[in-house]
Amino acid sequence: MADNVIEVNQLTKRFGDFTAVDHVSFTSQVGEVLGYLGPNGSGKTTTIRMLLGLLLPSDGDAKVLGFDVRTQAELIRPQVGYMSQKFALYDELTMRENMDFYAGVYDVPRRERAGRVREVLEMLGLLERQNDQAGELSGGWRQRLALGTALIHRPKLLFLDEPTSGVDPSARRTFWDLIYNLAANGTTIFVTTHYMDEAEHCNRVGIMFRGKLLALDTPSGLKASALPGAAWDVSPDHSGASLVTALSALHDMPGVVRAGLASDRLRVITAPDTHTAESLLAMMKNAGFAQASIERVEPTLEDVFIALAGHDVQ
């Protein structure tokens, strides 16, 4: 079995009467992309800050790269990279100058610094724009530069805190390609997100809500274990009948565990072995939706989250 890069046992952080992280336990192994999925305020960033030794836990313990977060934080930080939500860049400096500055901060040997800066710029597709000022960059380019500053010292473990928040879909896809390449070369990635589609790409996903780690498994494992039955897309009536009226009708139907709005359709979860498309369609027609259509679909992590937390991600 691979060595654990992160070991967390009953980790807890309280701020006065408020518990931000509530007895969380998990491990992560070498080369894994571990996702932490949850809405803002669920405890994701607080968890990272404890693992970096920036916050002391109120209870529990954790080790990062074999070092205790309480007593050996100064040995952890030089070996990890951290990309915060704020993208800590110097706007008046160019891309290359930002990279060179962080190479110095992380004690990259001076004789290796220029070569390492060029290597990272090239790896991230930034070489042609290396002389652009950081303050003039769009969100996607700033994101890549911020990743570069976190990678400059070849960290064994990379913490990415909401790294794609506020960037366009194309930049998000490019960023995730970079994450996969890093993991394939042995870097362990701990990434927080509130984007369901991003969490699907992680090796394992932890579902965080109100400070609690509700579940941790592969995306397929979560879907198999957390959902009570089958998932369906229901279009109630092509004649324009109210989705809200159909939703109310579905809530009263036997075998329906949960029903909710999903764009211009309804997403329905039924109990195991209770319904087929034909039986659901018959109930919809009996409820007055003569033109309803039903399609069985693969469950999503959003379905899993709502089933576990009873709440939509915001």
N, C-alpha and C positions, 0 to 999 in steps of 0.2 A: 504494500500500500504506500502511496506517495506521502511524503511528510506534509503535515499541516502547516501552511503559511500563516493562517490566522486560527486561533483557538479562543473561543469566547464562552464563558460559563456564568450564567445568571447575571449578566452585566446590567447594571441599573444606574440611572442618573436622575436625581431629583433636584429641582430648583424650588426651594421652599416646600409648599404643599403640592406642587405640580411634578408629576413623574413623567419625564420626557422619554426615557427608555426604561422599560419595565421587564427585568429578569429575562434578558435575551441570551440565547445560547446557540452557537453554530460553529462550524469549522469551514475552512477553505483550503484547497490543495493547490500545488504548483501548476501553473498554466491554466487555471480555471478562470472563466468569466462568471463571477458571482454577481447577480443583480439584486438590488434592494428596491422593491417596488412599493410605492405608497404615495399618498397625497402630501402636500406641504404641511409641515407640522407633525408628521407621524413619527419622528425620531431618527430619520435617516442621517442627517448631518451631525446630530449629537453623537450617534454611534461612531461615525468616522472620527470625530474630534477626540473621543475617548481612545480609539485605537491608535491615534497619532500621539497620544500623551498630552494633548492640549487641554483636556478636561480630565479631572480625576473622577473615577466612578464613585457613586455613593455606596454601592454594594457590588458583589461579584468580582470576577477577575478576567483578564484576557492576556494572551500572548500574541505578539506579532513578530514573525521571523525568529521565534524562540525567546524573545525578550518580553519581560513583564512591563505592561503599560504604566504601572504605578511607579516602579522603581528604576526602569531602564529606558525611559522614553528617549533620552539623548542618544541611545544606541540604535533606536528604531528609525528616527527621522532621516539620518543620512542615507538609509538604504531603501527608502520608499519615495515615490513621487505623489504629489497631491495637486490635483486640479480642482480648485474651488469654484463655486457658482459665480464668483465675481470676476474670474479671469484676471488675476493679479499681474497686469502688464504695465509697462511704463510707456505712456502714449507718445512722449516726446522722443523716444528712442526708436530706431529701425528694428525690423525683425531680427537681423543679425545681432544688433547691439543688445536687444533683450535676451537673446539666447546666450551671448557671451557673458552678460551680467549674471545670469542664473548659473552658468557653468562655474563662475567664480564663487557664487554663494554655496554651491554644492561641492566645492573643493576639487573640481576636475583639474588634474595637473596641468600647469600652464603649457607645457610642451605638447600636450594632447588636445588642448582646448580648441584651436582653430579647426583641426581635423574633425573633432567630434561635432562642433557646431555645423560644419558643412554637411556631415553625414546625416544629422537629424533634419536639417533644412531640406536636403534632397529626399529623404525618406518620406517627409510630409508634403512634398510637392511645393515647397516654399522658396526654392533656390532662385527662381527668376524674379521673385518679388522681395528678396532679402533686404533691399535698401528702402523699401516702403516704410513710412512711419506707422507705428502700431495704432496711433490715434486716428488714422485715415482708413483703417481696414473695416470691411463689413463683418457681420457677426460670424460667418463661416470661416473666414480667414483668421480672425482673432482667436476663434476656437482652436484651430490647428496650431497657431503659434503658442497658445497656452499649453496645449498638450506637449509641444516641443520643449518648453521650459521645464515641464515636469519629468521629461524623459532624458534630459541632457546628461545625467549622471548614471545612466543605465540602471535604474532601480529594479529590484527584484519583484516589487509589489507596487501597483499603481492604484491610488484612490481617485476616482472620478465622481465628483458630486454634481449631479444634474448637468452633465457636460454639454448636452444638446439643447438645453432650454433656450428658446428665443432664436434659434437658427432655422433656416429653411430646410425642407425635406431632402433636397439634394445634398446639402452640407451634412445632414444627419447620416445619410447613407454612406457618404465618403468617410465620415468619422468612424462609423462602425466597421468599415473595411480595415481601417487602421488598427482598431482594437483587436480584430481577429488575427491580424498579422503579428501583433505584439504577443498575444496569447500563444500562437503557434510556435513562437520562438522562446517560450518558457516564462514570460512575464505573467504574473497573477494579477487579475483585474477585479477590483471591487467597485462597482458602478451603481450609483443611485439614479432613479428615474421615476417619473410619473407617467411616461408614455408606455402604453400597453404593448404596442408593436415592437418597441425596443426590447422590452423584457423577454419577448419571445425568442430573441437571439442569444440569450444568456445560457450557459451550461446548466446553471441552477438559479432559481428565483426565490427570494424571500419576500413574503407578503407582510408589509408593515402597516399597522393601523393603531393610532392612539398609543404609540409607544410599545406595542406588543408585536412580536414576530408570530404571526398567526399560522404560517406554514412555510416550509422550505423544501423544495424539490425541483426536479427538472420541469420545464413547462408542460410536457406531456404527462408527467407524474402528477402534477397539481391538478390537471384537468380530469385525470382518471380518478383521483382520490377525493377531491374537494367538491365536485359536482354530484348531485344526487341522482341524475338521470340524463335524459337526452335534451339537446338544444334544438330549437326550431325558429325559423323566421316566418312570421305570419303577416301577410298583407290582407287586412280585413275586408276591404271592399273597393274594387276599382272604380266604383261610382262616386267615391269621395266621402264615404261614411266616416264619422269621426274616429280617429285613433283612440281618443280618450274613452269613448263609448265602448269600443271593442276591448280596450284594456280592462275596463270595469267588468265586462262580461267574462273575460278570461280568468280574472281573479276568483270568480265564483264557480269555475268549472272543476269537477273532480279530477284528480291526478295532476293538476297544474301546481307546481311548487312555487314558481315565480314568473311574473310577466312584467315587462318594462318596455319603455320606448327605445327604439334604435333607429334614429334618423326617420325615414318615412315608412318604417315597418315596426313590428313588435317582436321582441326577442322573448321566447317562452322556454322555460325549463320544466320538464315533466318528470314525475317520479319514475324510477326504474320499472320497466315492463308494464307500463300503464297505457301507453298510447302509440298508435301508428299515425302516419300522415292522414290516412283515411278516417280514423276515429276522431282526430282533432278537427278535420274538415267538417265532419258530420255535426260535431258540437257547435262549430262556428255557424253553420247553416241553420241549425235549430235555434241559435241565438239571434237570427235575423240577418246574418251576413252571407247572403246567397252567392256572392262573387268572391268570397275569400279564397286565398291560395296559401298553401303550406309547403315549406321546404325544410327538410332536416339539414342542419349545418354542424360543422365542427365547432365545439365550444372554444371560447377565447379566454385569455387571462382576465379580461374584464368580467366575464361570467364568473370566473373563479373568485375574483376579488369581491364582487358583490355577494356571492354565496357565503364567503367567509366573514366579511365585515358588515354585510347588510347595508352598504353605503357605496355611492358612486365616488370615484376618484375625481377630485376637483383640480 
